[in-house]
Amino acid sequence: MASPSVLAKVIYDKFAQYLPLYRQVKEWSRYGLDTNDKNLSNWVIHAAHDWLLPIYERMKELMMFKSVLHVDETYSQIIHRSDGKSGQSNAYNWVYRSVPSQGPLIILFQSSLSRARSVLESFTEGYSGTIICDGYSAYDKIGGITFANCWAHVRRYWLKADSKNGQVGVKYCDELYRLERKFKHLSPSKRRKKRQKYSKPIVDKFLNWIETSPFYGKNALAKAAEYTLNRANGLRAFLNDGRIEIDNNPAENAIRPNVIGRKNWLFSVSEAGAKANAICLSIAETAKSNGIDFYEYIKKLLTDLPNIGIHQNPEILDQYMPWSKMIQATCNRR
């Protein structure tokens, strides 16, 4: 048995302070709690499944109504896998992030054994809109979804082509970013107009320069040219919609807590543990993005939700979203 405040402290220390459970054991012994990391792990898994999962699922429902999302993925490790592969094989964590112009930010993580397109299809089933992403091949050919590609990745390819022509490619990208800094605080409609007037000619000139230049072979310059031309449609997407960012950096930034955590807790023993990690990280990052004290928020969720019949009345969950008036009033950072 664990109180809401103790459970909240365990979850907060792992997912906000990135303190692995085995290192928390010694700290808890100072407070008179004789436990072990397996016991703490079971606490987190059961708390995540029983009480935090409904919050996660409601956030996902709301996210699927957004028309623009950032998506990215990074590797992880799960020791005991259901697909029969070695625990040394890569598993993956996907991150999905909404955009500020479409209401309160939602950041969700998804644990998966695979990096296949089927994972993305399953998560976004029924979704219709635009996904901002990098150039990975899974981001393609999904019904109802258009893909906007990332100019930061394009710039990196031209930067690797360490040559005079490589510098020309970087300069084109830098010109677009210079304009984006000017347009940053404009409304989506005004940003679209500015992009059509000033950014579109640069994009057109850049792509035409690549198409008419003799970039052949397997060198870095040819790879940069091929990468850019193969994603020309996705790279143009930001010109036609002011809600679409020029790059996928918001998703890359959103996934960093997972990377920091991975360096500390290294791996998940089970798939259930990996799923619990994804749920807790989702709630932690969404809470922080909405100015909420994560510890106070988790404590309130674990105190209230077991006593208010959320399964019979799921609409109550809306009162417990990080942006709700009640949560803003009771869990706001001071």
C-alpha positions, 0 to 999 in steps of 0.5 A: 500500500502506498499513499498518493503523496508517496506514489507521486514522489516516486513518479516525480523523481523518476520522470521529472528528476530522472532518478532511477528507481534503484537509486530512489531505494536508498533515499526512501530508506532515510525516511524509514521505508524499507523497499526495493526497486522491483516494488517501486516499479510495480507501484509505478506500473499499477498507478500508471495503468489504473489511474494515469492511463485514463488521463493519457487516453483522454489527452490522445482523444483530444489530440486526434482533433488537432489538424497539425502534429509534430512526430518523432521517434527514438530508440529504447531498450526492453529486456523481456520482449513479446516478439521473441527478439533479444533484449539487446534489440532496439525498441522505440519511443515515439513522441507526438506534439500538438502546436501552440496555435491550436490550443493547450499543448499536448505531448504524448509518448508511445512505447513500441517494439518497432519503428514500422509505419504500422505503429504510426498508423495504429496510433493515428487511426482516424486522424486527418491532418498534417504531420510534421516529421523528418525524412524517415520512410515511415512518414508516408502513404497514410490515408487522410494524412499529409506530411510536412518535412523538416528544413532543419534536416535538409540544412544538416545534409547540405552542411555535411556536404563540406564544399562551396556548393554545400555552403550555397545550400546552407545559405538558402536554408539560412535565408528561410530561417531568417524570415521565419524569425521575423514571422514567428509572432504573426498569426497563422494567416498572416504568416502564410501570406508572408511566406507566400510573398517572401519564402516561396521564391527562395524555395523555388529558386533553391529547388530549381538550382538543385534540379539544374545542377550536376550533382551525381554519385554517392558523395555528400553533395549528391546525397544532400541534393537527392534528400532535398528533391525527394522531399520537395512536396513535403518541404513546400507544405509550410508555405501553404499553412501558417500553422505548420512550422518550418522544421520538426525541432519542437518534436525533437525538443519534446523527445529529449526527456526520454533521451535523458531518462534513457541515459539514467534508467538505461532500459525497461525490464518489461513491456508493461514497464515501458508503457508505464514510462510512456504514460508518465512521461506524457503526463509530465511533459504535458503538465510542464508545457501548461505551467503545472507543477508535476508533483502536485498534479500527480498527487491530485490525480492519485488522490481524486481519481480513485474516488470519483467514478471516472469509468462510469463518468469519463467526462469528469476527466476533462476537469483533470486536464492540465489546462482545466481551471481547477488544475490551473488553480490548484497545481499551478507553479508558484 
